[in-house]
Amino acid sequence: MSFDAFLDCYPDDEHHHELIEGAIVEVFPMAPREDIGGFLSAEFNFEIRRAQKPYSIPRNCLIRPSVEKIGHMPDVVFLDCHVEIIRYCVWLHHNVSAQLS
């Protein structure tokens, strides 16, 4: 399955899913990773506000790597609002970002 097909049929439930080698896989959060991700998000957000930068740290965001048939949801993602969101506006509708080369 391609990444675009994955977006079109992304399960409409409260679970997290990733595309791994063309297959939809349900991903379960693990407590230690959730704690670390929450800590990092809070620290990054503090620095973003302090530096008054146009960055965003979405809570849930699929990343579209340059490799086909893969899409993953990282624990923390750091977006430059002037680049990724404008350049890859599908993120506004599907909560997806593309990995910049």
N, C-alpha and C positions, 0 to 999 in steps of 0.2 A: 504494500500500500504506500502511496506517495504521501508527502506531508500535506499537500493540498486536499487530498482525499480524506486524510485523517481529520483535518479541520471540518470538512463537510459532514462527517459522521461522528464527530466527537460526542461521546455519551453525555446526555443531559441529566446528570445526577450530581450529587455533592462530593463525589470521589475525584481524586486526581488520577489522570491517565497520561502516559507517555507513549510515544511511537518508538519501538525498538525493533530494528531490522525489519520494518514493514508491518509489525504486529502491534495492536493496541494492548497495552499492559497497564493494569491498575497498580498505582503506586501508593504505598502506605507510609505515612510519616512516622519517624522514629523519635522518641522523646529526646535523646541527646542532640540529634541534629536539629530538632525544632528549637531547643534552648539556645544552641549556638547561632542558628539563623536569626532568631529573635534578638539576641544580644547584638549581633553584627548590624542588623537593620537599624536598631536604635542608635548605635554609635555612628553609623554612616549618616543617618538622618540628622543627628546633632551637628555633624561637621558640614553637611549640606546647608543647613540653616545658618550656621555660623559664617560660612564662606559666601553665603547668598548665591549659590550656584543653581542652574536650572536642571537639576538632576532629580530622578525619581527612582524609588525602590518599590515596585509593585509587589503586593503580597503573593500573587499567583500569576505567573507569566510563563508561557511556553517559549522555548528558545528553538529557533530553526537553524541548525548548523548548516554549513555548506555541504555536508554529506547527505545524500538522499536517503529517504526512508527512516529518518531519525528525527525526533522532537522530544526534548526533555524539559522538565520543570525543575530548575535549580533551587537550592535552599534560599539563596539570596541572589538577586540580579540588580545591577546598578545601571540605569539608563540615562543617557544624555538626552533630555527632552527635545533639544534642538536638532538632534541627528536621527536617532532611532525612530522616535514616534512619528516625525514628519516623513522621513524616508521610507519607513515601513508602516504605513498607516493602517494596515490590516490589524495591527496591535490594538488600535482603538475599538475595533469591532469584535475581534476574536481573542484579545489578550495574548498576542503573539509578537515576538520580536525576532529579527534575524540576526545572526552572529555576524559582526563586521569582520572583514578580513584585515 
